[in-house]
Amino acid sequence: MGQALSRSESREVAFRLIFALGQKTILDENTWALALDGKTAPAPEQKYIEQILAKFNAEQNTIDERITKHLQKWTLERLRQTDLAVLRLALTEMALGSVPVPVIINEAVNLAKKYGEAQSGAFVNGILAQLAE
């Protein structure tokens, strides 16, 4: 097995899994292995990822409604799937309430920059700043 995940890396795994769910992928053992990218999830990080996924699955409609309310001239369907997955992850983490909102926003912006287009970081930051108010 590979190196153990940090919290930021666990968040990135959760992002990959939420993205996969958005693509109607079943979260089986292979999907988890791809999301882990050769790393191992120690028990606390595995639990954190599972909490995020459970919360997202339970509240996806509410999360998507909150995002939709803050989109101007956009719909969920028109968003880049990576940007949508980052927003979903961030709102899920906010709903869990275990991480300070500024940390969630910072991590989300970093994920958007890594996986999205040039303007993705600014877009995600703007939406999350509105949602955090």
KAUR-V41339 format. One record per residue. N is the residue number from 1. PHI is phi in whole degrees, -180 to 180 (* if undefined). PSI is psi in whole degrees, 0 to 359 (NA if undefined). OMEGA is omega in whole degrees, 0 to 359 (* if undefined). Layout:
{{N;PHI;PSI;OMEGA} {N;PHI;PSI;OMEGA}}
This chain:
{{1;*;161;183} {2;-91;195;180} {3;-66;148;179} {4;-74;149;182} {5;-77;143;167} {6;-86;174;178} {7;-63;319;178} {8;-63;320;179} {9;-69;325;176} {10;-63;320;177} {11;-63;320;179} {12;-66;322;175} {13;-63;315;178} {14;-61;320;176} {15;-58;312;181} {16;-61;321;181} {17;-71;321;176} {18;-66;321;175} {19;-60;314;180} {20;-60;319;178} {21;-62;322;178} {22;-65;338;178} {23;-95;10;179} {24;66;29;178} {25;-84;140;176} {26;-80;133;181} {27;-84;76;178} {28;-96;187;183} {29;-60;321;180} {30;-67;320;179} {31;-64;316;177} {32;-61;316;181} {33;-61;317;178} {34;-63;317;181} {35;-65;324;180} {36;-73;339;175} {37;52;47;176} {38;82;0;180} {39;-99;167;177} {40;-112;150;180} {41;-107;108;175} {42;-61;161;186} {43;-47;312;181} {44;-63;323;181} {45;-74;321;176} {46;-60;316;180} {47;-63;318;181} {48;-63;315;179} {49;-61;315;180} {50;-64;323;176} {51;-63;317;179} {52;-61;312;181} {53;-64;319;179} {54;-64;315;179} {55;-64;317;179} {56;-62;313;180} {57;-61;323;181} {58;-74;331;188} {59;-124;19;184} {60;-56;316;181} {61;-62;316;179} {62;-64;317;179} {63;-62;313;180} {64;-65;324;177} {65;-64;318;179} {66;-63;318;178} {67;-63;313;183} {68;-57;320;180} {69;-61;336;183} {70;-106;6;176} {71;-90;129;178} {72;-107;119;180} {73;64;23;179} {74;-134;160;171} {75;-127;164;178} {76;-57;321;183} {77;-64;332;181} {78;-86;346;181} {79;-69;149;170} {80;-61;138;183} {81;-63;328;177} {82;-68;318;179} {83;-64;319;179} {84;-63;317;179} {85;-64;321;178} {86;-65;315;179} {87;-62;317;179} {88;-61;316;179} {89;-61;312;183} {90;-61;315;180} {91;-67;325;176} {92;-64;315;178} {93;-64;321;177} {94;-61;320;180} {95;-66;328;177} {96;-67;324;175} {97;75;15;183} {98;-99;353;181} {99;-126;137;178} {100;-59;140;183} {101;-56;317;179} {102;-60;326;177} {103;-67;316;179} {104;-59;314;181} {105;-64;315;179} {106;-60;314;180} {107;-64;321;179} {108;-64;317;179} {109;-62;318;178} {110;-63;318;177} {111;-64;318;180} {112;-62;319;178} {113;-65;321;182} {114;-71;318;188} {115;-105;346;184} {116;-101;203;178} {117;-95;182;184} {118;-56;321;183} {119;-91;359;185} {120;-61;318;180} {121;-60;314;180} {122;-67;320;179} {123;-62;309;180} {124;-62;317;179} {125;-59;316;181} {126;-63;315;180} {127;-66;314;182} {128;-68;327;177} {129;-62;319;177} {130;-67;318;182} {131;-69;332;182} {132;-80;346;183} {133;-67;NA;*}}
